[in-house]
Amino acid sequence: MKTVLVIDDDESLRLLLRDEFTDRNFNVVTAGDGEEGLVSFNEENVDLVILDLNLPKINGREVLEHLKAQSPDIPVIIYTANPDMIFDTADLAHVEVILKSTDVEELMECSQKLAYV
């Protein structure tokens, strides 16, 4: 079973995504801020990260930099509501960007694809 780490400060969204991923046979770990997300990443055997950019303590861009420095091949989906925060990820392997305004099914399909690469 694959493990997904959801890092988002919106608790209701974390719960929704936990349920969606659990229904698709993923193990789910959640974190409410960037610092907690990095701790969880180091403690768990994570196969995929869903990452908001606008996070307290450590912002999503910094979290992504830490994740990729530690584990360059970890798949990450940047899942953000703010298109102005999106930055160029072309030089990073296995990084996708999905806006929160899209259907959650698109996130699930992308997650399945990346987790089973």
N, CA, C and O atoms as CSV, one atom per row, in Angstrom:
chain,resi,resn,atom,element,x,y,z
A,1,MET,N,N,0.849,-1.179,0.000
A,1,MET,CA,C,0.000,0.000,0.000
A,1,MET,C,C,0.895,1.244,0.000
A,1,MET,O,O,1.840,1.333,0.784
A,2,LYS,N,N,0.600,2.182,-0.864
A,2,LYS,CA,C,1.359,3.429,-0.976
A,2,LYS,C,C,0.921,4.420,0.111
A,2,LYS,O,O,-0.235,4.432,0.535
A,3,THR,N,N,1.866,5.239,0.544
A,3,THR,CA,C,1.582,6.242,1.571
A,3,THR,C,C,1.679,7.636,0.973
A,3,THR,O,O,2.662,7.984,0.320
A,4,VAL,N,N,0.637,8.428,1.209
A,4,VAL,CA,C,0.606,9.818,0.749
A,4,VAL,C,C,0.657,10.736,1.971
A,4,VAL,O,O,-0.012,10.493,2.976
A,5,LEU,N,N,1.456,11.781,1.867
A,5,LEU,CA,C,1.534,12.813,2.897
A,5,LEU,C,C,0.835,14.058,2.365
A,5,LEU,O,O,1.243,14.620,1.349
A,6,VAL,N,N,-0.218,14.487,3.056
A,6,VAL,CA,C,-0.968,15.689,2.682
A,6,VAL,C,C,-0.550,16.812,3.629
A,6,VAL,O,O,-0.775,16.732,4.837
A,7,ILE,N,N,0.065,17.867,3.068
A,7,ILE,CA,C,0.499,19.014,3.867
A,7,ILE,C,C,-0.338,20.217,3.453
A,7,ILE,O,O,-0.143,20.787,2.379
A,8,ASP,N,N,-1.278,20.596,4.326
A,8,ASP,CA,C,-2.180,21.715,4.042
A,8,ASP,C,C,-2.689,22.267,5.360
A,8,ASP,O,O,-2.977,21.500,6.278
A,9,ASP,N,N,-2.804,23.579,5.472
A,9,ASP,CA,C,-3.269,24.184,6.715
A,9,ASP,C,C,-4.787,24.197,6.853
A,9,ASP,O,O,-5.304,24.569,7.907
A,10,ASP,N,N,-5.503,23.803,5.820
A,10,ASP,CA,C,-6.967,23.752,5.847
A,10,ASP,C,C,-7.395,22.370,6.348
A,10,ASP,O,O,-7.317,21.380,5.619
A,11,GLU,N,N,-7.849,22.321,7.606
A,11,GLU,CA,C,-8.182,21.034,8.216
A,11,GLU,C,C,-9.293,20.302,7.470
A,11,GLU,O,O,-9.214,19.086,7.295
A,12,SER,N,N,-10.318,21.014,7.029
A,12,SER,CA,C,-11.420,20.348,6.326
A,12,SER,C,C,-10.936,19.730,5.015
A,12,SER,O,O,-11.400,18.658,4.628
A,13,LEU,N,N,-10.015,20.393,4.336
A,13,LEU,CA,C,-9.456,19.835,3.104
A,13,LEU,C,C,-8.595,18.614,3.413
A,13,LEU,O,O,-8.648,17.621,2.688
A,14,ARG,N,N,-7.801,18.679,4.484
A,14,ARG,CA,C,-7.000,17.514,4.873
A,14,ARG,C,C,-7.896,16.309,5.128
A,14,ARG,O,O,-7.582,15.200,4.697
A,15,LEU,N,N,-9.007,16.520,5.823
A,15,LEU,CA,C,-9.928,15.424,6.120
A,15,LEU,C,C,-10.566,14.883,4.844
A,15,LEU,O,O,-10.686,13.669,4.673
A,16,LEU,N,N,-10.972,15.776,3.951
A,16,LEU,CA,C,-11.553,15.355,2.676
A,16,LEU,C,C,-10.555,14.514,1.886
A,16,LEU,O,O,-10.896,13.440,1.390
A,17,LEU,N,N,-9.323,15.005,1.772
A,17,LEU,CA,C,-8.311,14.273,1.005
A,17,LEU,C,C,-7.943,12.959,1.682
A,17,LEU,O,O,-7.690,11.960,1.010
A,18,ARG,N,N,-7.913,12.960,3.010
A,18,ARG,CA,C,-7.654,11.702,3.723
A,18,ARG,C,C,-8.700,10.653,3.334
A,18,ARG,O,O,-8.359,9.507,3.039
A,19,ASP,N,N,-9.959,11.050,3.335
A,19,ASP,CA,C,-11.032,10.120,2.971
A,19,ASP,C,C,-10.916,9.673,1.518
A,19,ASP,O,O,-11.073,8.490,1.218
A,20,GLU,N,N,-10.642,10.616,0.614
A,20,GLU,CA,C,-10.518,10.281,-0.813
A,20,GLU,C,C,-9.368,9.297,-1.048
A,20,GLU,O,O,-9.525,8.322,-1.784
A,21,PHE,N,N,-8.223,9.549,-0.429
A,21,PHE,CA,C,-7.072,8.661,-0.615
A,21,PHE,C,C,-7.294,7.308,0.058
A,21,PHE,O,O,-6.906,6.273,-0.485
A,22,THR,N,N,-7.913,7.311,1.228
A,22,THR,CA,C,-8.206,6.053,1.921
A,22,THR,C,C,-9.130,5.188,1.071
A,22,THR,O,O,-8.940,3.975,0.984
A,23,ASP,N,N,-10.126,5.805,0.446
A,23,ASP,CA,C,-11.041,5.072,-0.438
A,23,ASP,C,C,-10.315,4.448,-1.624
A,23,ASP,O,O,-10.804,3.486,-2.215
A,24,ARG,N,N,-9.157,4.987,-1.973
A,24,ARG,CA,C,-8.367,4.476,-3.101
A,24,ARG,C,C,-7.183,3.635,-2.620
A,24,ARG,O,O,-6.200,3.451,-3.338
A,25,ASN,N,N,-7.297,3.139,-1.407
A,25,ASN,CA,C,-6.305,2.227,-0.822
A,25,ASN,C,C,-4.925,2.829,-0.618
A,25,ASN,O,O,-3.915,2.146,-0.790
A,26,PHE,N,N,-4.876,4.095,-0.255
A,26,PHE,CA,C,-3.624,4.726,0.153
A,26,PHE,C,C,-3.586,4.776,1.680
A,26,PHE,O,O,-4.622,4.913,2.331
A,27,ASN,N,N,-2.416,4.667,2.229
A,27,ASN,CA,C,-2.159,5.007,3.614
A,27,ASN,C,C,-2.015,6.528,3.630
A,27,ASN,O,O,-1.367,7.073,2.736
A,28,VAL,N,N,-2.585,7.235,4.597
A,28,VAL,CA,C,-2.571,8.699,4.576
A,28,VAL,C,C,-1.982,9.257,5.867
A,28,VAL,O,O,-2.364,8.863,6.969
A,29,VAL,N,N,-1.046,10.181,5.701
A,29,VAL,CA,C,-0.476,10.947,6.804
A,29,VAL,C,C,-0.776,12.410,6.493
A,29,VAL,O,O,-0.614,12.844,5.353
A,30,THR,N,N,-1.212,13.174,7.497
A,30,THR,CA,C,-1.522,14.582,7.250
A,30,THR,C,C,-0.692,15.487,8.159
A,30,THR,O,O,-0.267,15.093,9.245
A,31,ALA,N,N,-0.476,16.709,7.681
A,31,ALA,CA,C,0.248,17.723,8.441
A,31,ALA,C,C,-0.383,19.080,8.171
A,31,ALA,O,O,-0.772,19.373,7.040
A,32,GLY,N,N,-0.486,19.915,9.210
A,32,GLY,CA,C,-1.154,21.203,9.096
A,32,GLY,C,C,-0.251,22.385,8.818
A,32,GLY,O,O,-0.733,23.502,8.630
A,33,ASP,N,N,1.076,22.152,8.789
A,33,ASP,CA,C,2.000,23.233,8.455
A,33,ASP,C,C,3.277,22.632,7.883
A,33,ASP,O,O,3.476,21.418,7.916
A,34,GLY,N,N,4.138,23.497,7.359
A,34,GLY,CA,C,5.347,23.018,6.701
A,34,GLY,C,C,6.300,22.296,7.630
A,34,GLY,O,O,6.901,21.292,7.249
A,35,GLU,N,N,6.441,22.798,8.839
A,35,GLU,CA,C,7.341,22.169,9.809
A,35,GLU,C,C,6.875,20.753,10.148
A,35,GLU,O,O,7.665,19.810,10.136
A,36,GLU,N,N,5.587,20.618,10.450
A,36,GLU,CA,C,5.004,19.313,10.761
A,36,GLU,C,C,5.120,18.380,9.551
A,36,GLU,O,O,5.348,17.180,9.702
A,37,GLY,N,N,4.960,18.942,8.361
A,37,GLY,CA,C,5.079,18.141,7.145
A,37,GLY,C,C,6.463,17.549,6.973
A,37,GLY,O,O,6.599,16.381,6.610
A,38,LEU,N,N,7.500,18.347,7.232
A,38,LEU,CA,C,8.870,17.843,7.110
A,38,LEU,C,C,9.163,16.774,8.156
A,38,LEU,O,O,9.840,15.788,7.864
A,39,VAL,N,N,8.659,16.963,9.373
A,39,VAL,CA,C,8.833,15.947,10.417
A,39,VAL,C,C,8.155,14.648,9.988
A,39,VAL,O,O,8.745,13.573,10.093
A,40,SER,N,N,6.921,14.747,9.505
A,40,SER,CA,C,6.194,13.551,9.058
A,40,SER,C,C,6.913,12.867,7.905
A,40,SER,O,O,6.983,11.639,7.859
A,41,PHE,N,N,7.447,13.650,6.977
A,41,PHE,CA,C,8.174,13.078,5.845
A,41,PHE,C,C,9.374,12.274,6.331
A,41,PHE,O,O,9.670,11.208,5.791
A,42,ASN,N,N,10.062,12.779,7.341
A,42,ASN,CA,C,11.239,12.092,7.869
A,42,ASN,C,C,10.888,10.863,8.698
A,42,ASN,O,O,11.695,9.941,8.812
A,43,GLU,N,N,9.691,10.841,9.277
A,43,GLU,CA,C,9.290,9.731,10.143
A,43,GLU,C,C,8.545,8.626,9.406
A,43,GLU,O,O,8.530,7.484,9.865
A,44,GLU,N,N,7.941,8.939,8.295
A,44,GLU,CA,C,7.111,7.976,7.565
A,44,GLU,C,C,7.798,7.559,6.269
A,44,GLU,O,O,8.677,8.259,5.767
A,45,ASN,N,N,7.394,6.433,5.744
A,45,ASN,CA,C,7.882,5.972,4.443
A,45,ASN,C,C,6.895,6.475,3.388
A,45,ASN,O,O,5.968,5.763,3.001
A,46,VAL,N,N,7.106,7.704,2.932
A,46,VAL,CA,C,6.152,8.401,2.063
A,46,VAL,C,C,6.461,8.131,0.593
A,46,VAL,O,O,7.618,8.171,0.173
A,47,ASP,N,N,5.399,7.850,-0.191
A,47,ASP,CA,C,5.534,7.600,-1.626
A,47,ASP,C,C,5.113,8.790,-2.475
A,47,ASP,O,O,5.476,8.874,-3.648
A,48,LEU,N,N,4.347,9.713,-1.892
A,48,LEU,CA,C,3.789,10.847,-2.624
A,48,LEU,C,C,3.468,11.957,-1.632
A,48,LEU,O,O,3.014,11.689,-0.520
A,49,VAL,N,N,3.708,13.217,-2.041
A,49,VAL,CA,C,3.385,14.365,-1.188
A,49,VAL,C,C,2.414,15.280,-1.926
A,49,VAL,O,O,2.636,15.639,-3.083
A,50,ILE,N,N,1.332,15.653,-1.236
A,50,ILE,CA,C,0.409,16.680,-1.715
A,50,ILE,C,C,0.733,17.919,-0.889
A,50,ILE,O,O,0.644,17.888,0.338
A,51,LEU,N,N,1.109,19.010,-1.555
A,51,LEU,CA,C,1.687,20.154,-0.858
A,51,LEU,C,C,0.998,21.464,-1.217
A,51,LEU,O,O,0.976,21.866,-2.380
A,52,ASP,N,N,0.438,22.122,-0.212
A,52,ASP,CA,C,-0.060,23.484,-0.387
A,52,ASP,C,C,1.145,24.422,-0.339
A,52,ASP,O,O,2.145,24.101,0.303
A,53,LEU,N,N,1.069,25.554,-0.996
A,53,LEU,CA,C,2.185,26.501,-0.976
A,53,LEU,C,C,2.073,27.521,0.151
A,53,LEU,O,O,3.083,27.943,0.714
A,54,ASN,N,N,0.848,27.915,0.478
A,54,ASN,CA,C,0.631,28.943,1.495
A,54,ASN,C,C,0.469,28.271,2.856
A,54,ASN,O,O,-0.647,28.005,3.302
A,55,LEU,N,N,1.604,28.002,3.510
A,55,LEU,CA,C,1.605,27.272,4.776
A,55,LEU,C,C,2.220,28.110,5.893
A,55,LEU,O,O,3.100,28.934,5.643
A,56,PRO,N,N,1.753,27.899,7.134
A,56,PRO,CA,C,2.412,28.546,8.265
A,56,PRO,C,C,3.742,27.863,8.599
A,56,PRO,O,O,4.002,26.740,8.166
A,57,LYS,N,N,4.556,28.544,9.358
A,57,LYS,CA,C,5.864,28.108,9.859
A,57,LYS,C,C,6.901,28.004,8.757
A,57,LYS,O,O,7.846,28.792,8.734
A,58,ILE,N,N,6.752,27.057,7.845
A,58,ILE,CA,C,7.654,26.927,6.694
A,58,ILE,C,C,6.769,26.888,5.457
A,58,ILE,O,O,5.905,26.017,5.353
A,59,ASN,N,N,6.962,27.814,4.512
A,59,ASN,CA,C,6.063,27.854,3.355
A,59,ASN,C,C,6.301,26.665,2.421
A,59,ASN,O,O,7.324,25.985,2.503
A,60,GLY,N,N,5.349,26.438,1.549
A,60,GLY,CA,C,5.382,25.280,0.666
A,60,GLY,C,C,6.586,25.219,-0.250
A,60,GLY,O,O,7.109,24.138,-0.522
A,61,ARG,N,N,7.025,26.358,-0.721
A,61,ARG,CA,C,8.197,26.369,-1.607
A,61,ARG,C,C,9.439,25.885,-0.858
A,61,ARG,O,O,10.230,25.113,-1.400
A,62,GLU,N,N,9.611,26.334,0.381
A,62,GLU,CA,C,10.743,25.880,1.193
A,62,GLU,C,C,10.618,24.394,1.521
A,62,GLU,O,O,11.610,23.666,1.511
A,63,VAL,N,N,9.409,23.951,1.809
A,63,VAL,CA,C,9.188,22.524,2.070
A,63,VAL,C,C,9.600,21.715,0.849
A,63,VAL,O,O,10.291,20.704,0.974
A,64,LEU,N,N,9.177,22.159,-0.328
A,64,LEU,CA,C,9.533,21.461,-1.564
A,64,LEU,C,C,11.051,21.392,-1.733
A,64,LEU,O,O,11.588,20.350,-2.110
A,65,GLU,N,N,11.737,22.491,-1.456
A,65,GLU,CA,C,13.197,22.499,-1.566
A,65,GLU,C,C,13.829,21.470,-0.625
A,65,GLU,O,O,14.757,20.760,-1.013
A,66,HIS,N,N,13.329,21.389,0.603
A,66,HIS,CA,C,13.835,20.403,1.564
A,66,HIS,C,C,13.555,18.975,1.087
A,66,HIS,O,O,14.429,18.110,1.138
A,67,LEU,N,N,12.328,18.744,0.626
A,67,LEU,CA,C,11.955,17.401,0.167
A,67,LEU,C,C,12.846,16.948,-0.978
A,67,LEU,O,O,13.361,15.830,-0.970
A,68,LYS,N,N,13.026,17.823,-1.965
A,68,LYS,CA,C,13.800,17.461,-3.153
A,68,LYS,C,C,15.297,17.350,-2.851
A,68,LYS,O,O,15.996,16.576,-3.505
A,69,ALA,N,N,15.797,18.105,-1.878
A,69,ALA,CA,C,17.205,17.977,-1.484
A,69,ALA,C,C,17.437,16.633,-0.800
A,69,ALA,O,O,18.491,16.015,-0.952
A,70,GLN,N,N,16.444,16.202,-0.056
A,70,GLN,CA,C,16.539,14.958,0.697
A,70,GLN,C,C,16.219,13.739,-0.163
A,70,GLN,O,O,16.856,12.694,-0.029
A,71,SER,N,N,15.243,13.873,-1.033
A,71,SER,CA,C,14.753,12.743,-1.823
A,71,SER,C,C,14.332,13.259,-3.206
A,71,SER,O,O,13.147,13.496,-3.441
A,72,PRO,N,N,15.296,13.434,-4.120
A,72,PRO,CA,C,15.020,14.070,-5.418
A,72,PRO,C,C,13.916,13.410,-6.244
A,72,PRO,O,O,13.268,14.077,-7.050
A,73,ASP,N,N,13.696,12.118,-6.054
A,73,ASP,CA,C,12.705,11.418,-6.869
A,73,ASP,C,C,11.325,11.316,-6.232
A,73,ASP,O,O,10.434,10.690,-6.804
A,74,ILE,N,N,11.128,11.918,-5.058
A,74,ILE,CA,C,9.809,11.845,-4.429
A,74,ILE,C,C,8.795,12.613,-5.282
A,74,ILE,O,O,9.015,13.781,-5.602
A,75,PRO,N,N,7.692,11.966,-5.650
A,75,PRO,CA,C,6.655,12.680,-6.402
A,75,PRO,C,C,5.931,13.690,-5.500
A,75,PRO,O,O,5.563,13.380,-4.367
A,76,VAL,N,N,5.740,14.891,-6.025
A,76,VAL,CA,C,5.066,15.954,-5.274
A,76,VAL,C,C,4.018,16.594,-6.179
A,76,VAL,O,O,4.288,16.930,-7.332
A,77,ILE,N,N,2.824,16.755,-5.632
A,77,ILE,CA,C,1.791,17.523,-6.320
A,77,ILE,C,C,1.591,18.805,-5.526
A,77,ILE,O,O,1.162,18.775,-4.372
A,78,ILE,N,N,1.906,19.925,-6.154
A,78,ILE,CA,C,1.630,21.225,-5.549
A,78,ILE,C,C,0.141,21.478,-5.768
A,78,ILE,O,O,-0.325,21.571,-6.903
A,79,TYR,N,N,-0.595,21.589,-4.665
A,79,TYR,CA,C,-2.045,21.726,-4.706
A,79,TYR,C,C,-2.387,23.057,-4.044
A,79,TYR,O,O,-2.456,23.147,-2.818
A,80,THR,N,N,-2.599,24.077,-4.848
A,80,THR,CA,C,-2.759,25.427,-4.314
A,80,THR,C,C,-3.988,26.130,-4.881
A,80,THR,O,O,-4.414,25.866,-6.006
A,81,ALA,N,N,-4.543,27.023,-4.082
A,81,ALA,CA,C,-5.690,27.819,-4.529
A,81,ALA,C,C,-5.246,29.118,-5.179
A,81,ALA,O,O,-6.046,29.805,-5.814
A,82,ASN,N,N,-3.977,29.455,-5.025
A,82,ASN,CA,C,-3.486,30.748,-5.481
A,82,ASN,C,C,-2.546,30.594,-6.673
A,82,ASN,O,O,-1.371,30.272,-6.489
A,83,PRO,N,N,-3.038,30.816,-7.885
A,83,PRO,CA,C,-2.183,30.661,-9.065
A,83,PRO,C,C,-1.003,31.631,-9.085
A,83,PRO,O,O,-0.003,31.377,-9.758
A,84,ASP,N,N,-1.111,32.740,-8.354
A,84,ASP,CA,C,-0.006,33.703,-8.299
A,84,ASP,C,C,1.209,33.154,-7.553
A,84,ASP,O,O,2.318,33.665,-7.709
A,85,MET,N,N,1.002,32.122,-6.751
A,85,MET,CA,C,2.111,31.544,-5.986
A,85,MET,C,C,2.868,30.468,-6.761
A,85,MET,O,O,3.938,30.032,-6.335
A,86,ILE,N,N,2.321,30.045,-7.886
A,86,ILE,CA,C,2.953,28.974,-8.656
A,86,ILE,C,C,4.256,29.480,-9.257
A,86,ILE,O,O,4.331,30.604,-9.755
A,87,PHE,N,N,5.263,28.652,-9.204
A,87,PHE,CA,C,6.582,28.986,-9.731
A,87,PHE,C,C,7.014,27.889,-10.695
A,87,PHE,O,O,6.389,26.831,-10.754
A,88,ASP,N,N,8.060,28.133,-11.435
A,88,ASP,CA,C,8.542,27.183,-12.433
A,88,ASP,C,C,9.121,25.949,-11.747
A,88,ASP,O,O,10.052,26.052,-10.948
A,89,THR,N,N,8.567,24.794,-12.064
A,89,THR,CA,C,9.046,23.538,-11.487
A,89,THR,C,C,9.667,22.637,-12.549
A,89,THR,O,O,9.901,21.455,-12.297
A,90,ALA,N,N,9.932,23.176,-13.722
A,90,ALA,CA,C,10.424,22.367,-14.845
A,90,ALA,C,C,11.728,21.648,-14.526
A,90,ALA,O,O,11.987,20.568,-15.056
A,91,ASP,N,N,12.545,22.238,-13.666
A,91,ASP,CA,C,13.831,21.615,-13.349
A,91,ASP,C,C,13.733,20.585,-12.223
A,91,ASP,O,O,14.746,20.007,-11.831
A,92,LEU,N,N,12.532,20.350,-11.700
A,92,LEU,CA,C,12.337,19.383,-10.626
A,92,LEU,C,C,11.637,18.135,-11.152
A,92,LEU,O,O,10.600,18.226,-11.807
A,93,ALA,N,N,12.204,16.984,-10.864
A,93,ALA,CA,C,11.616,15.719,-11.315
A,93,ALA,C,C,10.358,15.400,-10.511
A,93,ALA,O,O,10.295,15.646,-9.306
A,94,HIS,N,N,9.376,14.857,-11.188
A,94,HIS,CA,C,8.159,14.331,-10.559
A,94,HIS,C,C,7.398,15.377,-9.748
A,94,HIS,O,O,6.963,15.101,-8.630
A,95,VAL,N,N,7.236,16.570,-10.306
A,95,VAL,CA,C,6.446,17.614,-9.649
A,95,VAL,C,C,5.340,18.050,-10.601
A,95,VAL,O,O,5.596,18.411,-11.749
A,96,GLU,N,N,4.117,18.011,-10.108
A,96,GLU,CA,C,2.955,18.466,-10.867
A,96,GLU,C,C,2.300,19.610,-10.091
A,96,GLU,O,O,2.478,19.722,-8.878
A,97,VAL,N,N,1.554,20.445,-10.780
A,97,VAL,CA,C,0.825,21.544,-10.147
A,97,VAL,C,C,-0.647,21.410,-10.513
A,97,VAL,O,O,-1.000,21.299,-11.687
A,98,ILE,N,N,-1.500,21.422,-9.495
A,98,ILE,CA,C,-2.947,21.360,-9.704
A,98,ILE,C,C,-3.586,22.451,-8.852
A,98,ILE,O,O,-3.282,22.584,-7.666
A,99,LEU,N,N,-4.466,23.223,-9.462
A,99,LEU,CA,C,-5.185,24.259,-8.717
A,99,LEU,C,C,-6.323,23.635,-7.919
A,99,LEU,O,O,-6.992,22.715,-8.391
A,100,LYS,N,N,-6.533,24.132,-6.727
A,100,LYS,CA,C,-7.592,23.602,-5.867
A,100,LYS,C,C,-8.982,23.823,-6.456
A,100,LYS,O,O,-9.936,23.163,-6.046
A,101,SER,N,N,-9.106,24.728,-7.399
A,101,SER,CA,C,-10.411,24.982,-8.008
A,101,SER,C,C,-10.845,23.858,-8.942
A,101,SER,O,O,-12.010,23.798,-9.335
A,102,THR,N,N,-9.922,22.967,-9.301
A,102,THR,CA,C,-10.274,21.852,-10.180
A,102,THR,C,C,-10.950,20.749,-9.380
A,102,THR,O,O,-10.886,20.721,-8.151
A,103,ASP,N,N,-11.589,19.855,-10.090
A,103,ASP,CA,C,-12.263,18.719,-9.477
A,103,ASP,C,C,-11.243,17.857,-8.737
A,103,ASP,O,O,-10.148,17.608,-9.241
A,104,VAL,N,N,-11.607,17.407,-7.545
A,104,VAL,CA,C,-10.700,16.576,-6.747
A,104,VAL,C,C,-10.328,15.288,-7.489
A,104,VAL,O,O,-9.287,14.690,-7.214
A,105,GLU,N,N,-11.172,14.865,-8.421
A,105,GLU,CA,C,-10.883,13.654,-9.197
A,105,GLU,C,C,-9.603,13.816,-10.020
A,105,GLU,O,O,-8.857,12.853,-10.201
A,106,GLU,N,N,-9.348,15.020,-10.515
A,106,GLU,CA,C,-8.109,15.265,-11.255
A,106,GLU,C,C,-6.895,15.051,-10.345
A,106,GLU,O,O,-5.888,14.477,-10.760
A,107,LEU,N,N,-7.007,15.517,-9.109
A,107,LEU,CA,C,-5.934,15.301,-8.138
A,107,LEU,C,C,-5.740,13.810,-7.882
A,107,LEU,O,O,-4.607,13.335,-7.805
A,108,MET,N,N,-6.828,13.079,-7.751
A,108,MET,CA,C,-6.736,11.642,-7.487
A,108,MET,C,C,-6.078,10.904,-8.657
A,108,MET,O,O,-5.235,10.031,-8.450
A,109,GLU,N,N,-6.462,11.256,-9.875
A,109,GLU,CA,C,-5.876,10.609,-11.056
A,109,GLU,C,C,-4.380,10.894,-11.155
A,109,GLU,O,O,-3.590,9.991,-11.430
A,110,CYS,N,N,-3.999,12.128,-10.934
A,110,CYS,CA,C,-2.586,12.503,-10.979
A,110,CYS,C,C,-1.815,11.783,-9.870
A,110,CYS,O,O,-0.686,11.342,-10.082
A,111,SER,N,N,-2.420,11.667,-8.704
A,111,SER,CA,C,-1.786,10.986,-7.577
A,111,SER,C,C,-1.535,9.521,-7.888
A,111,SER,O,O,-0.455,8.997,-7.616
A,112,GLN,N,N,-2.534,8.863,-8.459
A,112,GLN,CA,C,-2.371,7.450,-8.835
A,112,GLN,C,C,-1.220,7.299,-9.813
A,112,GLN,O,O,-0.398,6.392,-9.684
A,113,LYS,N,N,-1.166,8.186,-10.786
A,113,LYS,CA,C,-0.118,8.127,-11.809
A,113,LYS,C,C,1.266,8.301,-11.184
A,113,LYS,O,O,2.173,7.515,-11.457
A,114,LEU,N,N,1.429,9.314,-10.357
A,114,LEU,CA,C,2.739,9.598,-9.772
A,114,LEU,C,C,3.164,8.577,-8.723
A,114,LEU,O,O,4.343,8.234,-8.637
A,115,ALA,N,N,2.224,8.093,-7.934
A,115,ALA,CA,C,2.571,7.154,-6.862
A,115,ALA,C,C,3.020,5.810,-7.405
A,115,ALA,O,O,3.768,5.088,-6.746
A,116,TYR,N,N,2.574,5.478,-8.589
A,116,TYR,CA,C,2.895,4.164,-9.155
A,116,TYR,C,C,3.819,4.263,-10.354
A,116,TYR,O,O,3.755,3.433,-11.261
A,117,VAL,N,N,4.690,5.288,-10.363
A,117,VAL,CA,C,5.672,5.444,-11.447
A,117,VAL,C,C,6.744,4.396,-11.287
A,117,VAL,O,O,7.676,4.338,-12.088
